[in-house]
Amino acid sequence: MPEMNRRFLLVARPDGMPKRDDFRLVDAPLPPLAPGQFLIRNHYASLDPAIRGWLDDAPSYLPPVALGDPVRATTVGVVIASEAEGFTPGDWVMGLNGIETHSVAQAGGFTQVVDIDAVPSPTHFLSILGAVGLTAYFGVTEILQPKAGQTLLVSGAAGAVGSLVGQLGKRAGCRVIGIAGGPAKCARLTDDYGFDAAIDYRGKDGEALSAAIGQAAPDGIDLVFENVGGMGLDATLLHINQHATVALCGLISEYNTAHYGTRNLWQLIVKCATIRGFLISEFLDRFPEGAAAMAGLVREGALRFDEHIDEGIDNALPAFLRLFEGSNQGKMILKLA
């Protein structure tokens, strides 16, 4: 049994982009297990843009991470001790825990046993079979409900969610356009993920980005999967068609700055369009359905997904910041074990 737990703690609320002084790495003794609890050796942690919102003391769908607590993240790991029925040492589990080498979880909480033999790598439970895959699946099938012949625009398209959304849109018969940062990511959209067109937002102001969208979508846009917000969403709204649907998944461009504000929101009125924010927690009771559907597509070779794995809890902050720098090449995962 290990005696110490290395933990990545939040010690100050970030002002803008998170910095090293906002966090502290500490070694702490493992507490004894109470009845109903079990101890996990975390092997991998999922690094997601949503974590940034949990660091602020602001209303959200989850309470903020308390100062002095480990930064919250979805982890996958192995049970090494248990006082809980249904959790046995050796079980692989996934759940919302912390960025730490060991987590104490509670039976009846977020953490559940997973079938490790069903996947080539446990990291897949944090990508294609986890929140990433389910966000894409339910965002497309339930929020956008695409029809053949429609045009779908995806922002943050080279990211973990966006790349899957584009591929699911293509399977539904859509013309798919992606917005990404840099020539390499744009090439990946068309060459690897099968997008019909890619737009590089870098070096463009709102007017130039709007012109590029208009050129890529001369017949307008029927469906939008929005991950970025800010100037990009404003430019996109100028090109939506009548009765367009915008699925609002994220606003990553505004997570470390003052909110940009959507200045072309009036286009929703002009085009009788709908903008719909969503969280995958809305579909909690349908997670098995979504995971099975995505697993089936993976087995068929119908979806490509990429994972970017950085190693070591000491690299937690630089790995997390990759999400905002755009330097990750796939789903951002931190290897802890």
C-alpha angles and dihedrals in degrees: 000000000000116000101203136050121205109215136188103218132193108229102164136024109254117244103208116323111019114253136195095262090061090067141044133199111218138171113226133176117257113253120233115263119254121211109288094025132109135191121236128199099213113221100177137012126204114232110206136170089242089071089071091063092050090059092064124081092236136116113275141143089278128036115260119266105265117240108262093027125108115265107265119246141150110261137185120207149124130285108239100173133014143191091169129096112240095026116091129180107266095035116129111227138184127200150122104292130128142286094266136110092248132026132192109218133185128233108248092031131105097291118095137177114257132199102249092183091063095068136052091228134018088228088074088074087064095046128024095010096036136060093310095057094040092049090054094043098050093035090058103033099039108024104032099024093191125211128205113272096027123123117237123194119197123193119203081026098164091055126100096266098032095053091054093045090055093050092048089049091053090051088055091055099257129144101240127207122184132199116209141153119262137002094273094056092044090052089051090055094058101029101041107020100036099239114164094224139005130206123202108215094190115110092013129116121208094274094050092046091050090051091051091050091050091051093049093045107034091163093050133249125288100180132030127191103195121201102149114039123183120080092352095058090046091053092046094052090062089066105043120123129228111295093008119168123222116196106203107207102153148347101210094160089065102043095094099031141050111289111273096212123222105262097180095053088120087076088074088064095044092050097036085236133161130229115194127186116205145178124202088234085079087071098042094128090053098050093109089054093050095045091049091050093050092044089053092052090049091051089051091052088239096129132050118206129175131205127203110203123190118187133231134029088247086069094053096112100045089045091051092048090057086077091064096037091051092229097126117102100208138338107353112236131169118215109219104170 
